[in-house]
Amino acid sequence: MKIEATSFTKSIGKIKVLENINVSLESGNIYGVVGRNGSGKTMFLRMITGLILPTNGEVKVDGRVLGKDISFPDKLGILLEKPSFIGHLTGYENLKMLAKIRNVTKSEDIQYFMNIFDLDWKTKKKFNKYSLGMKQKLGIIQAIMENQQIIILDEPFNALDETSVGTLRKVLEKLRTEQKLIVMTSHNKEDIQLLCDHTITISEGKIIGVHKNLEQENDLMTAKDA
């Protein structure tokens, strides 16, 4: 799959939250989006998923324009901000309910993902009693459990313990070998360095660099601050 943004600009009132975004993203790669808080990282993720539409420009997914030809990319998995589920259901019940919408995921698949992320699918504990780390893992699972081809993850390592961080890294590496298109943000440079094929640096709503290692990103940020 391929996502292409051309001259994408999003204005809210007189403020340009994204300005003249031009980028091409392809399957089989993990893209890391980096930048300071408020730089536009989350807005960038919303842009490539069709959650926000442009004031000018466009985003195409395999040649189809978001907001015109299609509303959202097909087979999209997404984790944005804090995962939200039905509080009085268990994690397993929540995932089973989501799986019924597309009807492409078996109960065994849900159990598999819950097991590898160390979530007990048999537990009676309700989602509203989950810890932050458990909620985060459930959010990650819903984004990948249906063989999604485009996977968008906003700070997926937040609230995860060391073991779960290692598990998620392995899962993302495996998904890359399966030719998924993965875009993620992270404040942790190690996550970007270990996982990502390309780094997209955003500052003040603009892409100031697309490159293959974080060292170049550091040089760009230093130059901008000079």
C-alpha positions in Angstrom: 0.0 0.0 0.0 1.0 3.6 -0.5 0.0 6.8 1.2 0.9 10.1 -0.6 0.3 13.6 0.8 0.6 16.4 -1.7 0.7 20.1 -0.5 -1.5 19.2 2.5 -2.4 22.3 4.5 -4.8 22.4 7.4 -5.9 25.7 8.9 -8.0 26.2 12.0 -9.1 29.8 11.9 -6.0 31.7 11.0 -3.6 29.1 12.4 -2.0 26.6 10.1 -1.7 23.4 12.2 -0.1 21.6 9.2 1.5 23.4 6.3 2.5 22.2 2.8 3.0 18.5 3.8 4.5 16.4 1.0 5.4 12.9 1.9 5.1 9.3 0.5 4.8 6.2 2.7 5.0 2.7 1.5 4.3 -0.8 2.7 7.1 -2.8 4.3 8.4 0.1 6.3 8.1 1.6 9.8 8.1 5.4 9.8 8.9 7.2 13.0 7.4 10.7 13.4 9.3 12.9 15.8 9.1 16.5 17.0 8.6 18.5 20.1 5.3 18.6 21.9 2.8 20.6 19.9 4.8 20.3 16.7 2.0 18.6 14.8 2.8 14.9 15.2 -0.7 13.8 16.2 -2.3 16.0 13.5 0.0 14.4 11.0 -1.4 11.0 12.0 -4.9 12.3 11.8 -4.1 13.6 8.3 -2.9 10.3 6.8 -5.9 8.4 8.3 -8.6 10.8 7.0 -9.6 12.0 10.4 -8.9 15.5 9.3 -9.4 16.8 5.8 -7.3 19.5 4.2 -7.9 23.2 3.7 -5.6 22.7 0.7 -4.0 19.8 -0.9 -4.8 16.1 -0.6 -3.9 12.6 0.7 -4.1 9.6 -1.6 -4.2 5.9 -0.5 -3.3 3.7 -3.4 -4.4 6.5 -5.7 -7.7 7.2 -4.0 -8.3 10.6 -2.4 -9.3 10.6 1.2 -12.5 12.6 1.8 -13.5 12.2 -1.9 -13.0 8.7 -3.2 -12.9 7.1 0.2 -13.6 8.2 3.8 -10.8 6.2 5.4 -8.1 3.8 4.3 -9.1 0.2 4.0 -7.8 -2.2 6.6 -6.7 0.6 8.9 -5.5 -0.1 12.5 -5.2 3.0 14.7 -4.1 3.9 18.2 -4.5 7.6 19.0 -4.1 9.1 22.4 -5.6 7.1 25.3 -7.4 3.8 24.4 -11.1 3.9 25.1 -13.3 0.8 25.5 -16.5 -0.1 27.2 -15.8 0.1 30.9 -18.2 -2.6 32.2 -16.9 -5.3 29.8 -13.7 -7.3 30.1 -10.8 -6.7 27.7 -11.6 -9.9 25.9 -15.3 -9.0 25.6 -14.4 -5.6 24.2 -12.1 -7.1 21.5 -14.7 -9.7 20.5 -17.3 -7.0 20.1 -14.9 -5.0 17.8 -14.1 -8.2 15.9 -17.7 -8.7 15.0 -17.8 -5.5 13.0 -15.6 -6.8 10.2 -15.9 -10.5 11.1 -12.4 -11.4 10.0 -10.8 -12.2 13.3 -11.3 -15.5 15.2 -11.5 -15.8 19.0 -8.3 -17.8 18.9 -6.5 -14.8 17.3 -7.7 -12.5 20.0 -6.6 -14.9 22.6 -3.2 -15.2 20.9 -2.5 -11.5 21.0 -3.8 -11.1 24.6 -1.4 -13.9 25.6 1.7 -12.5 24.0 1.0 -9.1 25.6 0.5 -10.9 29.0 -3.2 -10.1 29.3 -5.4 -12.8 30.8 -8.3 -13.3 28.3 -10.1 -15.4 30.8 -10.1 -12.8 33.6 -13.4 -11.3 34.8 -11.7 -7.9 35.5 -13.5 -5.1 33.7 -11.8 -2.6 31.5 -12.5 0.2 33.9 -10.4 -1.7 36.5 -7.4 -2.1 34.1 -4.1 -0.3 34.8 -2.8 2.3 32.3 -0.4 -0.3 30.9 -3.2 -2.9 30.4 -5.4 -0.3 28.7 -2.5 0.6 26.4 -1.9 -3.1 25.5 -5.5 -3.6 24.7 -5.4 -0.5 22.4 -2.4 -1.9 20.6 -4.1 -5.3 20.1 -7.2 -3.8 18.5 -5.0 -1.9 16.1 -3.2 -5.1 14.8 -5.5 -8.1 15.4 -7.5 -7.9 12.1 -4.5 -8.2 9.8 -4.6 -4.4 9.2 -2.4 -3.3 6.3 -1.9 0.3 7.6 -1.1 0.6 11.3 -1.0 4.0 12.9 0.3 4.2 16.5 0.6 7.4 18.6 3.1 6.8 21.4 2.4 3.1 21.5 5.1 2.5 24.2 3.5 4.8 26.7 2.8 3.1 30.1 4.3 -0.3 29.0 6.6 -2.2 31.3 10.0 -3.3 30.0 8.8 -6.8 29.0 5.9 -5.4 27.0 8.1 -2.9 25.3 10.3 -5.8 24.1 7.1 -7.7 23.0 5.8 -4.7 21.0 9.1 -4.2 19.3 9.2 -7.8 18.1 5.5 -7.6 17.0 6.2 -4.5 14.9 9.3 -6.0 13.4 7.3 -9.1 12.4 4.5 -6.9 10.9 7.1 -5.1 8.8 8.2 -8.4 7.3 4.6 -9.0 6.4 4.6 -5.8 4.4 2.5 -3.7 6.6 2.8 0.1 6.5 3.4 1.3 10.0 3.6 4.9 11.2 4.4 5.6 14.9 5.3 8.5 17.1 7.6 8.1 20.1 9.4 10.4 22.5 12.0 7.7 23.1 14.9 8.0 20.6 15.8 4.3 21.2 12.4 3.2 19.9 12.9 5.2 16.7 16.5 4.1 16.2 15.8 0.4 16.8 12.6 0.1 14.8 12.1 2.7 12.2 13.3 2.6 8.6 12.6 6.3 8.1 12.3 9.3 10.5 9.9 12.1 9.7 10.7 15.3 11.6 7.9 17.8 12.2 8.3 21.3 13.5 5.6 23.9 13.8 3.3 21.9 11.5 5.9 21.5 8.8 8.0 18.5 7.7 11.6 19.6 8.0 13.2 16.3 7.2 12.6 12.7 6.1 15.7 10.5 6.6 16.9 7.1 7.7 18.5 7.8 11.1 17.9 10.0 14.1 21.4 11.5 14.0 20.3 13.5 10.9 17.2 14.6 12.8 19.3 15.9 15.6 21.4 17.9 13.2 18.2 19.4 11.6 16.8 20.4 15.0 20.1 21.9 16.1 20.3 23.9 12.9 16.7 25.2 13.3 17.4 26.3 16.9 20.6 28.1 15.9 
